[in-house]
């Protein structure tokens, strides 16, 4: 069991399960593994071992906030990269090493280059508020959704697209407005026939009234 919530899952190479959330420990009875910064890797091919609940698991460099533990809300695999989104200001943190790995500045968004020789991490761009969801349009570009008003240095109200090949960021029109109580939550789903579906907590999308569900047609036909 984890000492907090699991909020996101990702799969690498049809074998490794990446678990993200808001947790720092995995435990079973008296058995306990600490130093988890909201990310862990599980090998689904590993044989079970009742004597070792940690069997098959590996620590991953994780995330933190300036005032405490970070949270991972979204995971997306693009090629050999794993994108991590959530509520954090630092990524690549390794609490279990001596000395601990302090990581690097990454506001809401980070990427693990899985096939890099040294398994490097980087920050493709910052958001001013947490990232809540990902979608991919064509297996290459990344759509990012969340509470933010800017992403990658551009104004982007809740939704933006990132091109990893060029590093460019693009807003989706005027984006998503706030909900009835001043909050904004975004979830994403891509449809090759229709476009990008956006759901969550909001009353305006693209400047038009919208009751928590909207469709951006500019992406229709871009998925493979």
C-alpha positions as CSV (number, residue, x, y, z in Angstrom):
1,X,0.0,0.0,0.0
2,X,1.0,3.6,-0.5
3,X,0.8,6.2,2.2
4,X,-1.1,8.5,-0.2
5,X,-3.1,8.5,-3.4
6,X,-2.2,7.1,-6.8
7,X,-3.4,9.7,-9.3
8,X,-1.8,8.7,-12.7
9,X,-0.5,5.6,-14.5
10,X,1.8,5.2,-17.6
11,X,3.1,2.1,-19.4
12,X,6.6,1.8,-20.9
13,X,7.6,-0.8,-23.5
14,X,4.4,-2.8,-22.7
15,X,6.1,-4.0,-19.6
16,X,6.9,-1.3,-17.0
17,X,4.1,0.4,-15.1
18,X,4.9,3.9,-13.9
19,X,2.8,4.9,-10.9
20,X,2.4,8.6,-10.0
21,X,0.5,10.3,-7.3
22,X,1.0,11.9,-3.9
23,X,3.0,9.5,-1.8
24,X,6.4,9.0,-0.1
25,X,6.2,5.4,1.2
26,X,5.2,1.9,0.2
27,X,4.4,-0.5,3.0
28,X,2.9,-3.9,3.9
29,X,2.6,-4.6,7.6
30,X,6.1,-3.9,9.1
31,X,7.7,-3.8,5.7
32,X,8.3,-0.3,4.5
33,X,10.2,1.5,1.7
34,X,10.5,5.3,2.0
35,X,12.1,8.0,-0.1
36,X,9.5,7.8,-2.9
37,X,8.8,11.3,-4.3
38,X,5.4,10.5,-5.8
39,X,6.8,8.3,-8.6
40,X,7.7,4.6,-8.7
41,X,8.3,2.0,-11.5
42,X,6.9,-1.6,-11.4
43,X,8.1,-4.4,-13.6
44,X,5.0,-6.4,-14.5
45,X,7.2,-9.3,-15.6
46,X,8.9,-9.7,-12.2
47,X,8.0,-12.9,-10.4
48,X,5.9,-12.3,-7.2
49,X,7.7,-12.7,-3.9
50,X,5.5,-12.9,-0.8
51,X,8.6,-12.3,1.4
52,X,9.4,-9.1,-0.4
53,X,6.5,-6.8,-1.2
54,X,9.0,-4.5,-3.0
55,X,9.8,-7.2,-5.6
56,X,9.5,-5.7,-9.1
57,X,9.5,-2.1,-7.9
58,X,12.2,0.5,-8.5
59,X,12.5,4.0,-7.2
60,X,12.3,6.8,-9.8
61,X,13.6,10.4,-9.5
62,X,10.5,12.2,-8.3
63,X,9.0,15.6,-7.6
64,X,8.7,18.0,-4.7
65,X,7.3,21.4,-4.0
66,X,9.1,24.2,-2.3
67,X,6.9,23.6,0.8
68,X,6.9,19.8,0.9
69,X,6.0,16.7,-1.2
70,X,4.9,17.2,-4.8
71,X,2.0,15.4,-6.6
72,X,1.9,13.7,-10.0
73,X,-1.5,14.1,-11.7
74,X,-0.7,13.1,-15.3
75,X,1.7,10.8,-17.2
76,X,2.1,10.4,-20.9
77,X,4.5,8.3,-23.0
78,X,5.6,9.9,-26.3
79,X,8.1,7.7,-28.2
80,X,10.9,7.0,-25.6
81,X,10.0,9.9,-23.4
82,X,7.7,9.9,-20.3
83,X,6.0,13.3,-19.6
84,X,5.1,14.0,-15.9
85,X,2.7,16.7,-15.0
86,X,1.3,17.8,-11.6
87,X,1.8,20.1,-8.7
88,X,5.6,20.5,-8.1
89,X,8.4,23.0,-8.4
90,X,11.3,20.5,-8.5
91,X,11.8,17.2,-10.5
92,X,14.5,14.6,-10.7
93,X,14.6,14.4,-6.9
94,X,16.4,11.3,-5.4
95,X,15.7,11.2,-1.7
96,X,17.2,7.7,-1.2
97,X,20.7,8.5,-2.3
98,X,23.6,9.8,-0.2
99,X,23.8,12.7,-0.5
100,X,20.2,13.1,-1.8
101,X,19.7,14.2,-5.3
102,X,18.3,17.7,-5.2
103,X,16.9,17.6,-8.7
104,X,16.2,20.7,-10.9
105,X,13.6,23.4,-11.3
106,X,10.5,22.2,-13.1
107,X,7.2,24.0,-12.5
108,X,4.4,21.6,-13.1
109,X,6.0,19.7,-16.0
110,X,9.0,17.4,-16.6
111,X,10.1,14.7,-19.0
112,X,12.1,11.6,-18.4
113,X,14.2,10.6,-21.5
114,X,13.9,6.9,-20.9
115,X,16.4,5.6,-23.5
116,X,19.0,8.2,-22.8
117,X,22.3,6.6,-21.8
118,X,22.1,8.2,-18.3
119,X,18.3,8.3,-18.1
120,X,18.3,12.1,-18.1
121,X,15.4,14.3,-17.1
122,X,14.5,17.8,-18.3
123,X,11.9,20.6,-18.1
124,X,10.3,21.2,-21.5
125,X,8.6,24.4,-20.2
126,X,7.0,25.7,-17.0
127,X,3.3,26.3,-16.1
128,X,2.2,28.9,-13.6
129,X,-0.3,26.5,-12.0
130,X,-0.5,22.6,-11.9
131,X,-0.8,20.3,-14.9
132,X,-3.8,18.0,-14.6
133,X,-4.0,16.0,-17.9
134,X,-2.2,15.0,-21.1
135,X,-3.3,13.9,-24.6
136,X,-1.3,13.2,-27.7
137,X,-2.6,14.3,-31.1
138,X,-0.4,12.2,-33.4
139,X,2.0,10.3,-31.1
140,X,4.4,13.2,-31.4
141,X,2.9,16.4,-30.1
142,X,1.7,16.8,-26.5
143,X,-1.5,18.5,-25.4
144,X,-1.3,19.8,-21.8
145,X,-4.3,20.6,-19.7
146,X,-4.6,22.0,-16.2
147,X,-5.3,25.0,-13.9
148,X,-2.6,27.2,-15.6
149,X,-2.9,30.6,-17.3
150,X,0.5,30.3,-19.0
151,X,2.5,27.3,-20.3
152,X,6.0,27.3,-21.9
153,X,6.1,31.1,-21.7
154,X,2.9,31.8,-23.6
155,X,-0.6,32.7,-22.4
156,X,-2.6,29.5,-22.5
157,X,-5.8,29.4,-20.5
158,X,-6.0,25.8,-19.3
159,X,-4.9,24.1,-22.6
160,X,-1.8,24.3,-24.7
161,X,0.1,22.2,-27.2
162,X,3.9,21.4,-27.0
163,X,6.0,20.2,-30.0
164,X,9.0,18.3,-28.5
165,X,10.8,18.4,-31.9
166,X,10.9,22.2,-32.0
167,X,10.2,23.1,-28.4
168,X,7.3,25.4,-29.5
169,X,4.2,26.0,-27.5
170,X,0.8,26.9,-29.0
171,X,-2.4,28.0,-27.2
172,X,-5.8,26.6,-28.2
173,X,-7.7,29.8,-29.0
174,X,-8.7,31.7,-25.9
175,X,-8.7,28.5,-24.0
176,X,-10.8,27.4,-21.0
177,X,-12.4,29.8,-18.6
178,X,-13.0,29.5,-14.9
179,X,-15.7,27.4,-13.2
180,X,-18.7,28.8,-11.2
181,X,-16.7,29.0,-8.0
182,X,-13.5,30.4,-9.5
183,X,-11.8,27.0,-10.0
184,X,-10.7,25.3,-13.2
185,X,-10.1,21.6,-13.7
186,X,-9.3,20.1,-17.1
187,X,-9.4,16.5,-18.5
188,X,-8.5,15.7,-22.2
189,X,-9.4,13.1,-24.8
190,X,-8.3,13.1,-28.5
191,X,-10.7,11.9,-31.3
192,X,-9.3,11.5,-34.8
193,X,-12.8,12.2,-36.2
194,X,-13.8,15.1,-34.1
195,X,-10.9,16.9,-32.4
196,X,-9.8,17.4,-28.8
197,X,-12.5,16.9,-26.2
198,X,-12.0,18.9,-23.0
199,X,-13.9,18.2,-19.9
200,X,-13.7,19.4,-16.3
201,X,-14.8,22.4,-14.3
202,X,-15.5,25.5,-16.4
203,X,-18.3,27.6,-17.7
204,X,-16.6,29.1,-20.8
205,X,-14.6,27.6,-23.6
206,X,-13.2,29.5,-26.5
207,X,-15.2,32.5,-25.4
208,X,-18.5,30.7,-25.6
209,X,-20.7,29.4,-22.8
210,X,-19.9,25.8,-22.0
211,X,-21.1,23.6,-19.2
212,X,-17.9,21.6,-18.3
213,X,-17.5,20.0,-21.8
214,X,-16.1,21.4,-25.0
215,X,-14.6,20.3,-28.3
216,X,-11.7,21.9,-30.1
217,X,-12.1,21.0,-33.8
218,X,-8.8,22.3,-34.9
219,X,-7.1,19.0,-34.1
220,X,-9.5,16.8,-36.0
221,X,-7.8,14.3,-38.4
222,X,-4.4,14.8,-36.8
223,X,-4.3,11.6,-34.9
224,X,-2.9,8.5,-36.7
